[in-house]
Amino acid sequence: MPDSIRCIGELTTVSGYPQCSGQWEVVFQPPPFDPSQLDPVLLSQAFGAGFVLVATSFVVTLGARIFLNFLKSL
């Protein structure tokens, strides 16, 4: 991917052309995001951690609901 340039100093326009009072500097541009570069092992670990987090809160909430319903029935 091509790099970009930026002006170190004041940027002005003269006759439609940019003029820099300082120096032009080349700035690295990172490549765009590509999902094919993701590691399947890390993706499965992240998905598993998210699933465990949601499932744990669901089970705790369900257990509390069952317990409270049991107390109400007494």
N, C-alpha and C positions, 0 to 999 in steps of 0.2 A: 504494500500500500504506500502511496507517495506521502512524503512528509509535508508538513506545512511550514510556512515562514511567518515570522513576526518581527515587528520593528521594536528595537530597543531605543527608545527616544520618542520624539513626537512625530506622528504620522500626519502628513498633509497631502492634499491632492492638487497637483499642478497640471492644468490642461487635460484633466481626466486620468492622469497617471499618478499612482501613489509615490510619494517622496518621503524618505525616512531621514530624520535629522541625526540619528545615530547609526547603528549597524543593523543589518538584517540577520536574524538568527533562525536556524533550521530547528523545528520542533518535531519530535517523534510523535507519531499518531499510532496508538495501539490498534491492532486489527479488530474488526467487528466481532461481536459475540457469535460463536459457532457451536450449536448444541452437540455436534458430532465430536467435539474435543473433550466432552465431559467423561469422567471415569465412571463406568457402570458400577464398580464396587462402592465408590463414594456416594453415588446416587442412591444405591440400595440401602446403605447405612443411614443416610439422611432421611429417607422415606421410613425406614424402620424406627428411627428415633422419634419422628413425628407421630407415627402410628402408636408407639408405646405411650407417648405423652397424652394423646387424645384418649386412647383406650383406658389408661389408668384413671384419668379424671372421670370418664364415663362409668367405670366399674365402681369407683368410690361414691359417686353420686347415686347410682342405682342401689348400692348397698345401704346408703343413708336413707333413701326413700323407702326401701323395704323395711328397714328398722323402724322408721317413724310410723309407717302404716301399721306395723305390728304393735307399737305402743298405743296407737289410737284405738285399736280393736280390743284392748284389755279393759 
